[in-house]
Amino acid sequence: MRLHVVVRGRVQGVGFRWFVREAARRRNLAGWVRNLQDGGVEIAAEGPDREIGAFRSDIERGPEGASVAMVDEVGGAEAGELHRPFSIIR
């Protein structure tokens, strides 16, 4: 299963990308996370349905200090090929 989302809220400057990377690696997911210029965070991940579902719950919760207001589905095809280990794109 593939997940491609943009997360909005207070998600930059609070360790959100690091949190996402670690959550994805614990679940052995392929993909990446990056900050967007508009203040959002874009995430593309791929793995077993069960792990992606749990990962999405992690994203919706976020790290301490973050405040997730919205998780918008972008779609899957736009993300391109995803690799392991899950990485932060700068």
C-alpha angles and dihedrals in degrees: 000000000000129000123193114174144152115222119209133193129059095341105130123077093019102087093264097141092049090048091051093047093051093046091051094047092050087056093043093239126162120228147065146265129213141172118248124217091240091063097262129115121231120210131186118184138164133192145100115337093244093052093046090051092052091044091054088054088052090052093049090053097042126182125306108283094032125104114201110204100171142001109205120196111231098179132249111260095063093063094071123206114345124214139197135272096052106243144198112238114208 
